[in-house]
Amino acid sequence: MGGHAERNEQARSRQPRDRQAEVWACLQGVTDPELDESITELNFVTKADVDPENRVHIEFRLPTYWCAANFSFLMADDMRRAVSALDWVEGVSVVLGEHMYADKINAGLAKGLSFQETFGAEADGNLDDLRQTFLVKAFQRRQVALLNHLIGVGHSPEIIVGLTLMELGCLPVDDEGEKLVRSYLERRAVVGPLRADLPAFVDAEGAELKTDSLAAYISKLRRVGVNADFNGALCRGLLSVRFDLETPFVPKSKAPSKTPDSQHVP
């Protein structure tokens, strides 16, 4: 009897830690929309706690004080959506720190408002359209990485463009190739359905790739990857200069007292 009670107590004591681990796992799947990299690996998330009522409290930061408002709101919304999908979560609060629009964004998030409702006439564009734009760019970046790998290990353009989704999933690949295939398929649905008999490789409009234009297509997409890699390195550098990464959320210098005249809500 005593042993049973002890095991129950151990299970209860583990639960908060287990649930916090689930939250962090969810956040690991949320990406910076422009860089297509995990927000946890980028060191954006500084807090993800679960309270006794199973409400989750998340805090995050961005590399600069003036990151675009729609971009910042999009990331916060993606975090809230991802964590809210856990069946035990009773509520999610997401708070952005050290940002020129933090007060307005945090007030909107706390009330469950959309980006348009939060910023009113200042808002420019639809958040869903912005999300789709970034997803397409992520699809292109993952696709070119996989295409380069397949060509590098000896697959001909004819074989590559002729692959169906089923054949791509069954293609013998090394560990790196397997990772690239899995990553690509996570974004393939952005540009079309995932039916097994459909072409594995299509462009952003869903059109099949052609053998004779594959090299030019890959060359064009490489620029997407180069730009993203450069932006990723820049973001990491700015974050490390602005914050003490060993002690999250401690800025190394004060935020600017004034923002440039040209700043506005994109």
C-alpha positions in Angstrom: 0.0 0.0 0.0 2.8 2.4 1.0 4.6 1.6 -2.3 1.6 2.4 -4.4 1.1 5.7 -2.7 4.8 6.5 -3.1 4.6 5.8 -6.9 1.5 8.0 -7.2 3.4 10.8 -5.5 6.4 10.4 -7.7 4.1 10.5 -10.8 2.5 13.7 -9.5 5.9 15.3 -8.9 7.1 14.4 -12.4 4.0 15.7 -14.2 4.9 19.4 -14.1 8.3 18.7 -15.5 6.9 16.3 -18.1 4.3 18.9 -19.2 7.0 21.6 -19.4 9.0 19.3 -21.6 6.0 18.8 -23.9 5.7 22.6 -24.2 9.3 23.0 -25.1 8.9 20.2 -27.7 6.0 22.1 -29.2 8.0 25.3 -29.3 10.9 23.5 -31.0 8.6 22.9 -33.9 7.8 26.6 -34.3 10.1 28.3 -36.7 11.2 31.9 -37.3 9.1 32.4 -40.4 11.8 34.1 -42.4 14.8 31.9 -41.4 12.9 28.6 -41.2 14.8 27.7 -38.1 13.4 26.7 -34.7 12.8 29.6 -32.3 14.2 27.6 -29.5 17.5 26.9 -31.3 17.7 30.6 -32.2 17.5 31.4 -28.5 14.3 33.5 -28.9 12.3 31.7 -26.1 13.4 32.7 -22.6 10.5 31.2 -20.6 8.0 28.4 -21.0 6.4 27.6 -17.6 3.3 25.6 -16.7 1.3 26.7 -13.6 -0.8 24.5 -11.3 -4.0 25.2 -13.4 -2.2 23.9 -16.6 -1.9 27.4 -18.1 1.3 27.9 -20.1 3.3 31.2 -19.8 5.8 31.9 -22.6 8.2 34.8 -22.9 10.3 35.5 -26.0 12.6 38.1 -27.4 13.8 39.1 -30.9 17.2 40.2 -32.2 16.4 43.8 -32.6 14.1 46.4 -30.9 12.4 47.2 -34.2 11.7 43.9 -35.8 8.5 44.3 -37.9 5.3 44.2 -35.9 3.5 41.7 -38.2 6.5 39.4 -38.1 6.7 39.6 -34.3 3.0 39.0 -33.9 3.1 36.1 -36.4 5.7 34.3 -34.3 3.7 34.8 -31.1 0.6 33.6 -32.7 2.4 30.5 -34.0 3.6 29.7 -30.5 0.1 30.1 -29.1 -1.4 27.8 -31.7 1.3 25.1 -31.3 1.0 24.9 -27.5 -2.8 25.2 -27.4 -2.9 22.0 -29.4 -1.8 20.0 -26.3 -5.0 18.4 -24.9 -4.2 19.3 -21.3 -3.5 23.0 -21.8 -6.1 25.3 -20.3 -4.7 28.6 -21.6 -1.6 30.1 -23.2 -0.1 33.5 -22.6 2.7 34.8 -24.8 4.7 37.9 -23.9 7.2 39.7 -26.1 9.9 41.6 -24.3 12.3 44.5 -25.3 10.5 45.5 -28.5 9.2 48.9 -29.7 5.7 47.4 -30.2 5.8 45.1 -27.2 3.0 46.8 -25.2 0.6 46.8 -28.1 1.4 43.3 -29.2 1.2 41.9 -25.7 -2.1 43.7 -25.0 -3.6 42.2 -28.3 -2.3 38.7 -27.5 -3.7 38.9 -23.9 -7.2 39.7 -25.4 -6.9 37.0 -28.1 -7.1 39.7 -30.8 -5.9 39.3 -34.4 -3.1 41.4 -35.8 -5.6 43.6 -37.6 -7.7 44.0 -34.5 -4.6 44.9 -32.5 -3.1 47.5 -34.8 -6.2 48.7 -36.5 -5.5 51.2 -39.4 -1.8 50.8 -38.8 -1.9 47.1 -39.9 -0.8 46.5 -43.4 -1.7 43.1 -45.0 -3.2 39.9 -43.7 -1.2 37.7 -41.2 -2.4 34.5 -43.0 -1.0 35.8 -46.3 2.3 36.7 -44.6 2.4 33.2 -43.1 1.8 31.6 -46.5 4.6 33.7 -48.1 7.1 32.5 -45.5 6.0 28.9 -45.8 6.5 29.0 -49.5 10.0 30.4 -49.0 10.7 27.6 -46.5 9.5 25.0 -49.0 11.9 26.4 -51.6 14.8 26.4 -49.2 14.2 22.8 -48.2 13.6 21.7 -51.7 16.8 23.1 -53.1 18.8 21.5 -50.2 17.3 18.1 -51.1 17.8 18.6 -54.8 21.4 19.5 -54.3 21.9 16.4 -52.2 20.2 14.0 -54.6 22.3 15.3 -57.5 25.4 15.2 -55.4 25.0 11.5 -54.6 24.5 10.7 -58.3 20.8 10.8 -59.1 20.2 12.2 -62.6 17.9 15.1 -63.4 15.6 12.7 -65.3 15.3 10.4 -62.3 14.7 13.3 -59.9 12.0 15.1 -61.8 10.2 11.7 -62.5 9.9 10.7 -58.8 6.5 10.5 -57.2 5.9 11.3 -53.6 5.7 7.6 -52.8 9.0 6.9 -54.7 10.8 9.8 -52.9 9.7 8.4 -49.5 11.1 5.0 -50.5 14.3 6.2 -52.2 17.4 4.7 -50.6 19.3 7.6 -48.9 21.9 8.1 -46.3 21.2 9.7 -42.9 21.6 13.2 -44.3 19.4 12.4 -47.2 16.7 10.9 -44.9 16.7 14.1 -42.8 16.4 16.3 -45.9 13.6 14.2 -47.3 11.7 14.4 -44.0 12.2 18.1 -43.8 11.1 18.7 -47.4 7.9 16.6 -47.0 7.0 18.7 -44.0 6.6 21.7 -46.3 5.6 20.0 -49.6 1.9 20.3 -48.7 2.3 24.1 -48.8 2.2 24.0 -52.6 -0.1 21.1 -53.3 -1.7 17.9 -52.0 0.5 14.9 -50.8 -1.1 12.1 -52.8 1.3 9.3 -53.3 1.2 9.3 -57.1 1.8 13.0 -57.5 5.2 14.4 -58.5 7.6 14.8 -55.6 9.1 18.0 -57.0 7.0 20.9 -58.1 7.6 24.7 -58.1 5.9 27.2 -55.8 2.8 27.2 -58.1 2.5 23.4 -58.1 3.8 22.9 -61.6 6.1 19.9 -62.3 9.8 20.5 -62.7 11.3 19.8 -66.1 14.6 18.0 -66.8 16.0 20.6 -69.2 15.4 23.5 -66.9 16.3 21.9 -63.6 19.8 23.4 -63.3 18.5 26.9 -63.9 15.7 26.3 -61.4 18.1 25.1 -58.7 20.4 28.1 -59.4 17.5 30.5 -58.8 16.5 28.8 -55.6 20.0 28.8 -54.2 19.7 32.6 -53.8 16.7 32.0 -51.4 19.0 29.8 -49.3 21.9 32.2 -49.3 19.7 35.1 -48.2 18.2 33.0 -45.4 21.7 31.8 -44.2 23.0 35.4 -44.2 19.9 36.6 -42.3 20.3 33.8 -39.8 23.9 34.6 -39.1 22.9 38.3 -38.7 20.1 37.5 -36.3 22.3 35.4 -34.1 25.0 38.1 -34.1 22.5 40.8 -33.2 20.9 38.7 -30.4 24.3 37.9 -28.8 25.3 41.6 -28.8 22.0 42.8 -27.4 21.4 40.1 -24.7 23.4 38.2 -22.2 22.5 34.7 -23.5 23.7 33.1 -20.3 21.1 35.1 -18.3 18.1 35.3 -20.6 16.2 38.6 -21.0 19.0 40.8 -19.7 19.8 43.5 -22.4 23.4 44.5 -22.5 22.4 48.0 -23.4 19.2 50.1 -23.0 16.7 50.1 -25.8 16.8 53.3 -27.9 14.8 56.1 -26.4 13.5 57.1 -29.8 12.8 55.1 -33.0 13.8 56.3 -36.4 11.3 58.6 -38.1 10.9 56.1 -40.9 9.7 53.3 -38.6 6.2 52.1 -39.1 4.1 48.9 -39.0 4.9 46.9 -42.1 
